[in-house]
């Protein structure tokens, strides 16, 4: 089967670009509008995207500042939103974010297993450790846990969730009204996990879905993040500005996964790309310049403060001067390093830096015609830079519609993207294998040995 580009749609209702809410096409209340999220989901499905992806934060500023700009200081909890959207779509997957630092494995397993059943096997869990001091203060802490601790907890959290998802074997339910036999008790399994961070008895009280269990997505790029991703992730959301760094990450992750006995083809690396699409390059540049002109300096500065780990106070600095050094963070270490790299390699001032990252927060911004953007995606896809991409339209809905109407047909013309969904579950559409229940696998192995 010919390898195809996989596409996720990163669609915060409040817009992706820090100033998107000021664009005439973007509903100012999009972050809290269910009708608008439904419109976005249906548009993504029209474009044959694999999944609708949503990040999530566990804090917001009382001053009204956030990494996403003022239009994203309040929004909807992703799993709740996706549970409402799922019955109104047919093929689109739904990848929601949940924190391993501030949730218990049982709660995480239960809500994602429920979303998976509601959607008919189209759920994915974006595993995050949540890297802000503000979030820590919302969960009985004065400051966030150290980076290494969060990732150690995350690894065990994912392990427990996967055990819980295997509580019921796929054929456990008989539901025979005549005999009165509802289920096979031998196919319900306790979890009995006890580790450094969690003690969970189980079993989970939600059964498996048509895709076995939700797809596991992870977005870390630090050394700890790569270790976790290689061991647990099926899709990796990553940020790169250049093909060579994307290739280094891609090859490193695939190598680590193989060393752990995993099939590298079953881990999809999907860098973020924020496209400004025009019928010509000049039209795309005009769209970029128009949105950039709407950035308010305080929002740009707030964005940089968040992306550099919350340790850099830029108030009082000349916005047309260089970015000062940022103190080390226990937050998003890889993103802090990437922002520094972008500033240094381009010799950006503070103002130029926030203008460049306002759309994609360190992900790759591409400005050009549909042909030029398809050329870039094809180059990364065919040269070990990506298995697919998470598309971050700068403003909504027009940025998404531009991609669907202009770039998707170009990718299809080149034979790089589907013309119809391959299956009914997220796993089938991503080309990922069905996860065999561990207890059923053990039983089969015992029978084979007899």
RABEL-V930081 format. One record per residue. N is the residue number from 1. RES is the residue in three letters. SS is DSSP state (~ for helix, > for strand, _ for the rest). Layout:
BEGIN
{{N/RES/SS} {N/RES/SS}}
END
This chain:
BEGIN
{{1/UNK/_} {2/UNK/_} {3/UNK/_} {4/UNK/_} {5/UNK/_} {6/UNK/>} {7/UNK/>} {8/UNK/>} {9/UNK/>} {10/UNK/>} {11/UNK/_} {12/UNK/_} {13/UNK/_} {14/UNK/_} {15/UNK/_} {16/UNK/_} {17/UNK/_} {18/UNK/_} {19/UNK/_} {20/UNK/~} {21/UNK/~} {22/UNK/~} {23/UNK/_} {24/UNK/_} {25/UNK/_} {26/UNK/_} {27/UNK/_} {28/UNK/_} {29/UNK/_} {30/UNK/~} {31/UNK/~} {32/UNK/~} {33/UNK/_} {34/UNK/~} {35/UNK/~} {36/UNK/~} {37/UNK/~} {38/UNK/~} {39/UNK/~} {40/UNK/~} {41/UNK/~} {42/UNK/~} {43/UNK/~} {44/UNK/~} {45/UNK/~} {46/UNK/~} {47/UNK/_} {48/UNK/_} {49/UNK/_} {50/UNK/_} {51/UNK/>} {52/UNK/>} {53/UNK/>} {54/UNK/>} {55/UNK/_} {56/UNK/_} {57/UNK/_} {58/UNK/_} {59/UNK/_} {60/UNK/_} {61/UNK/_} {62/UNK/_} {63/UNK/_} {64/UNK/_} {65/UNK/_} {66/UNK/_} {67/UNK/_} {68/UNK/_} {69/UNK/_} {70/UNK/~} {71/UNK/~} {72/UNK/~} {73/UNK/_} {74/UNK/_} {75/UNK/_} {76/UNK/_} {77/UNK/_} {78/UNK/~} {79/UNK/~} {80/UNK/~} {81/UNK/~} {82/UNK/~} {83/UNK/~} {84/UNK/~} {85/UNK/~} {86/UNK/~} {87/UNK/_} {88/UNK/_} {89/UNK/_} {90/UNK/_} {91/UNK/_} {92/UNK/_} {93/UNK/>} {94/UNK/>} {95/UNK/>} {96/UNK/>} {97/UNK/>} {98/UNK/>} {99/UNK/>} {100/UNK/_} {101/UNK/_} {102/UNK/_} {103/UNK/_} {104/UNK/_} {105/UNK/~} {106/UNK/~} {107/UNK/~} {108/UNK/~} {109/UNK/~} {110/UNK/~} {111/UNK/~} {112/UNK/~} {113/UNK/~} {114/UNK/~} {115/UNK/~} {116/UNK/~} {117/UNK/~} {118/UNK/~} {119/UNK/_} {120/UNK/_} {121/UNK/_} {122/UNK/_} {123/UNK/>} {124/UNK/>} {125/UNK/>} {126/UNK/>} {127/UNK/>} {128/UNK/>} {129/UNK/_} {130/UNK/_} {131/UNK/_} {132/UNK/_} {133/UNK/~} {134/UNK/~} {135/UNK/~} {136/UNK/~} {137/UNK/_} {138/UNK/_} {139/UNK/_} {140/UNK/_} {141/UNK/_} {142/UNK/_} {143/UNK/_} {144/UNK/_} {145/UNK/_} {146/UNK/_} {147/UNK/~} {148/UNK/~} {149/UNK/~} {150/UNK/~} {151/UNK/~} {152/UNK/~} {153/UNK/~} {154/UNK/~} {155/UNK/~} {156/UNK/~} {157/UNK/~} {158/UNK/~} {159/UNK/~} {160/UNK/~} {161/UNK/~} {162/UNK/~} {163/UNK/~} {164/UNK/~} {165/UNK/~} {166/UNK/_} {167/UNK/_} {168/UNK/>} {169/UNK/_} {170/UNK/_} {171/UNK/_} {172/UNK/_} {173/UNK/>} {174/UNK/>} {175/UNK/>} {176/UNK/>} {177/UNK/_} {178/UNK/_} {179/UNK/_} {180/UNK/_} {181/UNK/>} {182/UNK/>} {183/UNK/>} {184/UNK/_} {185/UNK/~} {186/UNK/~} {187/UNK/~} {188/UNK/>} {189/UNK/_} {190/UNK/_} {191/UNK/_} {192/UNK/_} {193/UNK/>} {194/UNK/>} {195/UNK/_} {196/UNK/_} {197/UNK/_} {198/UNK/_} {199/UNK/>} {200/UNK/>} {201/UNK/_} {202/UNK/_} {203/UNK/_} {204/UNK/_} {205/UNK/_} {206/UNK/_} {207/UNK/_} {208/UNK/_} {209/UNK/>} {210/UNK/_} {211/UNK/_} {212/UNK/>} {213/UNK/_} {214/UNK/_} {215/UNK/>} {216/UNK/>} {217/UNK/>} {218/UNK/>} {219/UNK/_} {220/UNK/_} {221/UNK/_} {222/UNK/_} {223/UNK/~} {224/UNK/~} {225/UNK/~} {226/UNK/~} {227/UNK/~} {228/UNK/~} {229/UNK/~} {230/UNK/~} {231/UNK/~} {232/UNK/~} {233/UNK/_} {234/UNK/_} {235/UNK/>} {236/UNK/>} {237/UNK/>} {238/UNK/>} {239/UNK/_} {240/UNK/_} {241/UNK/_} {242/UNK/_} {243/UNK/~} {244/UNK/~} {245/UNK/~} {246/UNK/~} {247/UNK/~} {248/UNK/~} {249/UNK/~} {250/UNK/~} {251/UNK/~} {252/UNK/~} {253/UNK/~} {254/UNK/~} {255/UNK/~} {256/UNK/~} {257/UNK/~} {258/UNK/~} {259/UNK/~} {260/UNK/_} {261/UNK/_} {262/UNK/_} {263/UNK/_} {264/UNK/~} {265/UNK/~} {266/UNK/~} {267/UNK/_} {268/UNK/>} {269/UNK/>} {270/UNK/>} {271/UNK/>} {272/UNK/>} {273/UNK/>} {274/UNK/>} {275/UNK/>} {276/UNK/>} {277/UNK/>} {278/UNK/>} {279/UNK/_} {280/UNK/_} {281/UNK/~} {282/UNK/~} {283/UNK/~} {284/UNK/~} {285/UNK/~} {286/UNK/~} {287/UNK/~} {288/UNK/~} {289/UNK/~} {290/UNK/~} {291/UNK/~} {292/UNK/~} {293/UNK/_} {294/UNK/_} {295/UNK/_} {296/UNK/_} {297/UNK/~} {298/UNK/~} {299/UNK/~} {300/UNK/~} {301/UNK/~} {302/UNK/~} {303/UNK/~} {304/UNK/~} {305/UNK/~} {306/UNK/~} {307/UNK/~} {308/UNK/_} {309/UNK/_} {310/UNK/_} {311/UNK/_} {312/UNK/_} {313/UNK/_} {314/UNK/_} {315/UNK/_} {316/UNK/_} {317/UNK/_} {318/UNK/_} {319/UNK/_} {320/UNK/_} {321/UNK/_} {322/UNK/>} {323/UNK/_} {324/UNK/_} {325/UNK/_} {326/UNK/_} {327/UNK/_} {328/UNK/_} {329/UNK/_} {330/UNK/_} {331/UNK/_} {332/UNK/_} {333/UNK/~} {334/UNK/~} {335/UNK/~} {336/UNK/~} {337/UNK/~} {338/UNK/~} {339/UNK/~} {340/UNK/~} {341/UNK/~} {342/UNK/~} {343/UNK/~} {344/UNK/~} {345/UNK/~} {346/UNK/~} {347/UNK/_} {348/UNK/_} {349/UNK/>} {350/UNK/~} {351/UNK/~} {352/UNK/~} {353/UNK/~} {354/UNK/~} {355/UNK/~} {356/UNK/~} {357/UNK/~} {358/UNK/_} {359/UNK/_} {360/UNK/_} {361/UNK/_} {362/UNK/_} {363/UNK/_} {364/UNK/>} {365/UNK/>} {366/UNK/>} {367/UNK/>} {368/UNK/>} {369/UNK/>} {370/UNK/~} {371/UNK/~} {372/UNK/~} {373/UNK/~} {374/UNK/~} {375/UNK/~} {376/UNK/~} {377/UNK/~} {378/UNK/~} {379/UNK/~} {380/UNK/~} {381/UNK/~} {382/UNK/~} {383/UNK/_} {384/UNK/_} {385/UNK/_} {386/UNK/_} {387/UNK/_} {388/UNK/>} {389/UNK/>} {390/UNK/>} {391/UNK/>} {392/UNK/_} {393/UNK/_} {394/UNK/_} {395/UNK/_} {396/UNK/_} {397/UNK/_} {398/UNK/~} {399/UNK/~} {400/UNK/~} {401/UNK/~} {402/UNK/~} {403/UNK/~} {404/UNK/~} {405/UNK/~} {406/UNK/~} {407/UNK/~} {408/UNK/~} {409/UNK/~} {410/UNK/~} {411/UNK/~} {412/UNK/~} {413/UNK/~} {414/UNK/_} {415/UNK/_} {416/UNK/_} {417/UNK/_} {418/UNK/_} {419/UNK/_} {420/UNK/_} {421/UNK/_} {422/UNK/_} {423/UNK/_} {424/UNK/_} {425/UNK/_} {426/UNK/~} {427/UNK/~} {428/UNK/~} {429/UNK/~} {430/UNK/~} {431/UNK/_} {432/UNK/_} {433/UNK/_} {434/UNK/_} {435/UNK/_} {436/UNK/_} {437/UNK/_} {438/UNK/~} {439/UNK/~} {440/UNK/~} {441/UNK/~} {442/UNK/~} {443/UNK/~} {444/UNK/~} {445/UNK/~} {446/UNK/~} {447/UNK/~} {448/UNK/~} {449/UNK/~} {450/UNK/_}}
END
